[in-house]
Amino acid sequence: MIENIRLAFQGIWSHKMRSFLTMLGIIIGIASIIAIVSTIKGTSEQIKEDLIGSGNNTVSVNLYYGDSTYSAEYGDSNATPPLLSENQKEEVRKVNHVENATFFYNRSYSSNVYYQNTSFQGGQIYGIDVNYMDTCGYTLRSGRAFVQSDYDNYRKVALVDSNAAENIFPGEDPVGKIIEIGEEPYTVVGVVNQDEDSMPNIENINQFYEYFQSVMGTVMIPSKCWPISFQFDEPENIVIRADSTDNMSEAGNGVAKALNNEIKAADSSTKFEYRAKDVMQKVKNLQKLSESTNQQLIWIASISLLVGGIGVMNIMLVSVTERTKEIGLKKAIGARKKTILNQFLTEAAVLTSIGGIIGVVLGIALSKVVSKVAGSPTAISVPAIVGSVVFSMLIGIIFGLLPSVKAANLNPIDALRSE
């Protein structure tokens, strides 16, 4: 085999221009496929990042009443929503692919938040547990976070995010300020930020409206203090963090199913139901639409590989004709058909493999150029690179088979007589 490879390189080098022109179809085909696959993968990752944030595997599981999200502010006063027990919360954390979970209350500001007799509206107020900041990707910017003693002692303390800090305390340091939440005074002890990797990209007006309340700002208080400000028990919503982006749907639906089984067991006629916000399904639908369009481009690019394969077959037939005497001499001194066949197949495979490698390098460079010029994201696919090189080798073997068989079947006497 090593000797055949050496002879293949020797033959290619002795006909450099002819070999390059033969490889050109393979190079163009592989480069096109690599560039397209890189663009497809980059677009898919960008769609995922835009909708769920890069590195953020959180799924919201919200309580519904009928077809609408249940709200303690505007919900049916005659309906009694289910409350989560500690046992149910433990069951949630045990669901497959759930890495962490947080349980929280939330309302809009409406007229519940005051600072120096001024009411603030448009944002959100959350009653959070000890896992909320870690699960949802918040980090401390100034002051301190909630500690366990805040929960144990029902301390009326609050955190604000950077947007709320700017809207409620313009030009002031929020830490140490007193705000009223539900007619109860709370001391702001810290300012937090949500990691950029945990936030979706807002690029149009629809996405702005969807995340409007987050833009206006969030105020957080310990979940134990929620009944103090709002006077009665309310159902909690849930955010889970899955162990990977691909498992988000399964984890979210698993949590919703586990909770709904217990709700139905307690009251089979209830209209209450937990549902996971399956953002990942939306991601997959958009990715599928993008990929189906680009798959057509891959098939078009594959035509050049077919043309390249025909070129390999043509040049190998010419090579057999040129080396008829050499083949006859080898057969005359005892070379078997298998030896001749392997030599020409190896030469064809080496020729197309070199073309494949050059095509991969060119394809990566082309994808970078497209990314710079068109502004579209790209992501290099290692499986596509390996597959392209292997596929180019297979093209050499498949299209080199006919010339190799022809060379192996030459009659040694006729071959030696040829001019």
Helices and strands as residue ranges (DSSP letters): H 2-14, H 16-52, E 58-65, E 68-69, H 86-93, E 98-108, E 113-115, E 118-120, E 124-128, H 132-135, E 138-143, H 148-152, E 157-161, H 162-168, E 178-181, E 184-194, G 196-198, H 205-210, H 212-216, E 218-222, G 223-225, H 226-230, E 237-242, G 245-247, H 248-266, E 272-276, H 279-322, H 324-332, H 337-374, H 382-408, H 412-417
